[in-house]
């Protein structure tokens, strides 16, 4: 009887273990299925966010270009073409162009339309008219490049009147090369369809615009219904006899769907490589070992069964505790770690900026963008330091080692440090970048995270903005120089005209000739100095350095004084003796440009006030006060002009803003003045209205003669 009871209890224990094994197996299968779905969906969501960000950047460029275009007369002239070409460079567009409501075409790529071409009947023009906002067209073949493109279009409105449409073309190949480069195992890939199912971006170019996904296979007939009802999620289907997993995510700006697809068996293989499935497999193996031991116990003698009864019951009890408590905690922890690891890996590799991790200031990991940016293989980046990838001297003239030591001191305080840096690629070329550095704890170790953005395009665009402003000011300055030359030219003419009379009257003596030559040479030297000042003003500085403040102010005054005298405006300057040998750090010519621009604006405000009062020659005064406050230099430029409307004060430092009806370069100049003072010279610039006129205030940190800023 005892043997029968023992056998019964052993059988019951075996049944319980088998049930637990089945439950564990089923749980493992469900967790695996859910892990695969989450992994694929995270890849689709990350890629969709990248595409949306990429498209949003291009929409902002189009909106900014439209805002600039609407500030000037929209006709085919160098200024409009320059804006279109700048937009092409900034957004890497294949073409940026304008179609006017009278049928005129203005093309930034210098494309000459064929006879009879009317932009008003083109799809991009009609799309902008229909939506009446910034929007995207469906893909079509561009007549300029003969490639499949999508266009970002926006209607142009001037004084509440529609004047035409601004359109920019993005070649779909560009989207695929720059954004759709996510790799999923060996067979997986990413593609985009529109809301009708038409394939827009796909590795197989024969499918583009010719195939609808719901018609490519019977198992995909209901896919659009699922897409439109859910917006994102997984979809299982068969293609050419193989099971596949498709994850989709709706794109915000276009309403299209970004999809990722991979063979189901390959997705399972990828999932099995994770730590969670490894741990679950170990649990399952342990259960199998327990089951085998129980079978050995059943095949043994009754005596062994009796002896092992209590031990078996203890093992079963421990097993239940593991499954009910520790095993659940293990599954939760593994799931959390897997989710974090998947999200990190996806974001790390699809990021649009270079991301590099370092330990003890030597790189230990980098993403694909860093490989492309620096031109090194991944293995070549590992082990290097930031100084290994940098120029010996930075753009501000400071040695890289010295500047990096200063950055490390700030980093040691725990703050995130953001700065501009000159890097060097593998081929030896230099490029400017914006770098963010932060220390963090990773797996109980302190590492340093570098985020690097290549700002070459932004730097080039800012250089072009500066040159545009200088060219806009050139005409007015040439007029002033011509006026300044009139008197010495009249004097030279008088000297020459006096020669015949002196010859016929026998008055030509050595003393007469010496005096004539001396006075003529004096006039010529005056004209030559004027030209030298003018040439120096338009020559950009290349290296930051400490320069004398008094010398910079005097250079600006010499350049602007002819214009002020021509308009009967008095420039008053306080005593600059205390500024002798006081210096600031930056580009001297650019700072002179800032002063000339602000004084020129003050001159224009005085002229505008004269026009408002009906007085052609209203005397005006511009007061330039310079003083030092502790370790700072403060310049205040006041005028007796018409002031600035309060509603316009927040706008005057934005690009291309002007109240003069045409692009004189004033708006660009004030925008660049703010960037030069605050970004390059680490100072501050502000403007305010006074009871009479307006006042610009510039505050800069003083430097010693070696170029080191005072604390």
Secondary structure, DSSP 8 states (H G I E B T S, - for coil): -HHHHHHHHHHHHHHHHHHHHHHHHHHHHHHHHHHHHHHHHHHHHHHHHHHHHHHHHHHHHHHHHHHHHTTS--SSSHHHHHHHHHHHHHHT-SEEEEEETTS-EEETT-----TT--GGGSHHHHHHHHH-SSEE---EE-TTT-SEEEEEEEEEEETTEEEEEEEEEEEHHHHHHHT----BTTTBEEEEE-TT-BEEE-SSGGGTTT-BGGGS-GGGTTHHHHHHHHSEEEEEEEETTEEEEEEEEE-TTT--EEEEEEEHHHHHHHHHTSHHHHHHHHHHHHHHHHHHHHHHHHHS-HHHHHHHHHHHHHHHHHHHHIIIIIHHHHHHHHHHHHHHHHHHHHHHHH-SSEEEEEETTEEEEE-HHHHHHH---HHHHTT--TGGGB-SB-TTS-BHHHHHHHHHHHHHTT--EEEEEEEE-TTS-EEEEEEEEEEEEETTEEEEEEEEEE-HHHHHHHHHHHHHHHHHHHHHHHHHHHHHHHHHHHHHHHHHHHHHHHHHTT---HHHHHHHHHHHHHHHHHHHHHHHHHHHHTS---S-EEEEHHHHHHHHHHHHHHHHHHTTEEEEE---GGGTT-EEEE-HHHHHHHHHHHHHHHHHHHHHHHHHHT-TT--EEEEEEEEEETTEEEEEEEE-S----GGGGGGTTSTT--SSSS--SHHHHHHHHHHIIIIIS--EEEEEE-SSSEEEEEEEEEE-TTS-B--
